[in-house]
């Protein structure tokens, strides 16, 4: 018969195993979702949209527009990395027509200075450009999902919160970024990364969770077997 301590241990083991298995299944579901999403983005990459944009899903589609840059509204999106470097994404709105929403253009990754109170030096932009690229929406960090603008020579923000950005500028903004492909000489390095974690990463995480679940069961069985042997030895000694 199991002691109270052993029974509690069994319950904890079962709950931990169920949780670990659920986490593994969730990661597999995320991997499948990412595969489907990547396939959609690939298909949309062959389909250009016309300006002004409608209310359809925007991510992945190609877009070419001409407009005036608004460098005084430039943003630095904080907590970005590229090839092991920490920095910002340089985002600048472009005005296509005065009465229409502004379009935020991603001009690439800018390495951050050593000191937090310093901002990177940014090149000047021409007054007017014809730009083309693909639309996307960066993933949101749930721990830092608010705009939190820090005013300065360039406004530093913690996340792209579209309603808050429209309120800050008192002007409507398209709720997507234009990843700039052309003209290539504008801005900095800008790799196309519409998805933060590849499906293979989620599969690797799932394998880790399932491995922990198996380890949990094996440890529990080992401890139970040792406990059974210990009780048998005690019974033999009493006999």
C-alpha positions in Angstrom: 0.0 0.0 0.0 1.3 3.5 -0.9 2.2 5.9 1.9 0.9 9.4 1.8 4.3 10.7 0.7 4.4 8.2 -2.1 0.9 9.0 -3.2 1.7 12.7 -3.3 4.8 12.0 -5.3 2.7 9.9 -7.8 0.2 12.7 -8.2 2.9 15.3 -8.8 4.6 13.1 -11.3 1.4 12.5 -13.2 0.6 16.2 -13.3 4.1 17.2 -14.4 4.1 14.6 -17.1 0.7 15.7 -18.5 1.9 19.3 -18.5 5.1 18.5 -20.3 3.2 16.5 -22.9 0.8 19.3 -23.5 3.7 21.7 -23.9 5.2 19.4 -26.5 1.9 19.1 -28.4 1.5 22.9 -28.3 5.0 23.3 -29.9 4.1 20.9 -32.6 0.9 22.8 -33.3 2.9 26.0 -33.5 5.3 24.3 -36.0 2.4 23.3 -38.2 0.9 26.9 -38.0 4.3 28.4 -39.0 4.5 26.0 -42.0 1.1 27.1 -43.2 1.8 30.7 -42.6 5.1 30.6 -44.5 3.3 28.9 -47.4 0.8 31.8 -47.4 3.5 34.4 -47.3 5.3 32.7 -50.2 2.1 32.8 -52.3 1.4 36.4 -51.4 4.9 37.4 -52.4 3.8 37.0 -56.0 0.8 39.2 -55.7 1.2 43.0 -55.7 -1.3 45.3 -53.9 -2.4 48.7 -55.2 -2.5 51.9 -53.2 -4.6 52.9 -51.3 -4.7 49.7 -49.4 -8.0 48.1 -48.4 -8.9 46.2 -45.3 -7.6 42.8 -46.5 -4.8 41.0 -44.6 -1.6 42.8 -45.7 1.3 40.6 -44.5 3.4 39.2 -47.3 2.0 41.1 -50.2 4.2 43.3 -52.5 3.7 47.0 -52.7 5.2 49.8 -54.7 4.5 53.5 -53.9 5.9 57.0 -54.3 5.8 59.6 -51.6 7.5 62.1 -49.3 9.6 61.0 -46.4 8.8 62.3 -42.9 12.2 62.0 -41.2 11.0 64.1 -38.3 8.7 61.2 -37.4 11.4 58.6 -37.6 11.4 55.7 -35.0 13.9 53.4 -33.5 12.3 50.0 -32.6 14.3 48.8 -29.6 15.6 45.4 -28.6 16.4 44.1 -32.1 19.3 41.7 -33.0 21.1 40.8 -36.1 24.1 38.4 -36.3 24.7 38.6 -32.6 24.6 42.4 -32.5 22.0 44.4 -30.5 20.4 47.4 -32.0 17.3 49.0 -33.5 15.1 48.8 -36.6 15.0 52.2 -38.2 11.4 53.0 -39.2 10.4 56.1 -41.2 6.9 57.0 -42.4 6.3 58.0 -46.0 3.3 60.2 -47.0 1.8 59.1 -50.3 -1.1 61.6 -50.2 -1.8 64.2 -47.5 -5.2 62.9 -46.6 -4.3 59.2 -46.7 -2.7 57.1 -44.0 1.1 57.2 -43.6 3.0 54.1 -44.5 5.8 53.1 -42.1 8.9 51.9 -44.0 11.5 49.5 -42.5 14.9 51.0 -43.4 16.9 48.2 -41.7 18.9 47.2 -38.7 21.0 49.9 -36.9 23.6 48.7 -34.3 23.2 50.4 -30.9 25.9 52.5 -29.4 27.6 51.2 -26.2 25.8 53.7 -24.0 22.1 53.5 -23.6 21.6 57.3 -23.5 23.2 57.6 -27.0 21.4 57.1 -30.3 22.9 55.8 -33.5 23.8 58.2 -36.3 21.3 58.0 -39.1 21.9 59.1 -42.7 19.7 61.8 -44.4 16.9 60.7 -46.7 15.9 62.3 -50.0 12.7 64.4 -49.9 10.9 62.1 -52.3 11.3 58.4 -53.3 9.7 55.6 -55.2 10.0 52.5 -52.9 9.0 48.9 -53.3 9.0 45.9 -51.0 6.8 43.6 -49.0 4.4 44.2 -46.2 4.7 42.5 -42.9 3.9 42.9 -39.2 6.7 42.1 -36.6 5.9 39.7 -33.9 4.9 41.2 -30.5 6.7 40.5 -27.3 4.0 40.0 -24.7 6.3 41.3 -22.0 6.9 44.5 -24.0 3.8 45.1 -26.1 3.4 48.9 -25.4 4.7 51.7 -27.6 6.4 53.6 -24.6 7.9 56.4 -26.8 11.1 58.1 -25.6 11.4 61.5 -27.3 14.8 62.6 -28.6 16.5 63.4 -31.9 14.7 60.2 -33.0 11.8 58.6 -31.0 12.7 55.3 -29.5 9.8 52.8 -29.0 9.5 49.4 -27.4 6.9 47.9 -29.6 4.7 48.7 -32.6 1.3 49.4 -31.2 -0.6 50.8 -34.1 -3.5 52.6 -32.4 -1.0 54.2 -29.9 1.2 55.3 -32.8 -1.7 56.9 -34.6 -2.6 58.8 -31.4 1.0 59.9 -30.9 1.2 61.3 -34.4 -2.4 62.4 -34.6 -2.5 60.8 -38.1 -3.8 57.4 -39.3 -1.1 54.8 -39.9 -1.2 51.7 -42.1 -1.0 48.8 -39.5 1.9 47.1 -41.3 5.5 47.8 -42.2 6.9 48.0 -45.7 10.1 45.9 -45.8 12.1 48.0 -48.3 13.6 46.0 -51.1 14.2 48.9 -53.5 16.0 51.3 -53.7 18.7 49.2 -52.1 21.0 52.1 -51.3 18.6 53.5 -48.7 19.1 52.6 -45.1 20.9 49.6 -43.6 20.9 45.8 -43.8 17.3 44.5 -43.8 16.9 40.7 -44.0 13.4 39.5 -44.7 12.4 37.7 -41.5 8.6 37.8 -41.3 8.7 34.9 -38.8 10.8 35.0 -35.6 11.0 31.2 -35.0 11.1 28.7 -37.8 9.0 25.5 -37.6 12.1 23.5 -37.0 12.7 25.4 -33.8 9.3 24.6 -32.5 9.9 20.9 -33.3 13.1 21.0 -31.4 11.3 22.5 -28.4 8.6 19.8 -28.7 11.3 17.1 -28.6 12.7 18.7 -25.4 9.3 18.7 -23.7 8.6 15.1 -24.6 12.1 14.1 -23.5 11.5 15.7 -20.1 8.1 13.9 -19.8 9.8 10.6 -20.5 12.5 11.4 -18.0 9.9 12.3 -15.4 8.2 9.0 -15.8 11.5 7.0 -15.7 12.6 8.8 -12.6 9.2 8.1 -10.9 9.3 4.4 -11.8 12.9 4.1 -10.5 12.0 5.8 -7.2 8.9 3.6 -6.9 10.9 0.4 -7.6 13.6 1.4 -5.0 10.9 2.2 -2.5 9.3 -1.2 -3.1 12.7 -2.9 -2.6 13.3 -0.9 0.6 9.9 -1.9 2.0 10.6 -5.6 1.1 14.0 -5.4 2.9 12.3 -3.9 6.0 9.7 -6.7 6.0 12.4 -9.3 5.7 14.3 -7.8 8.6 11.2 -7.7 10.8 10.5 -11.4 9.9 
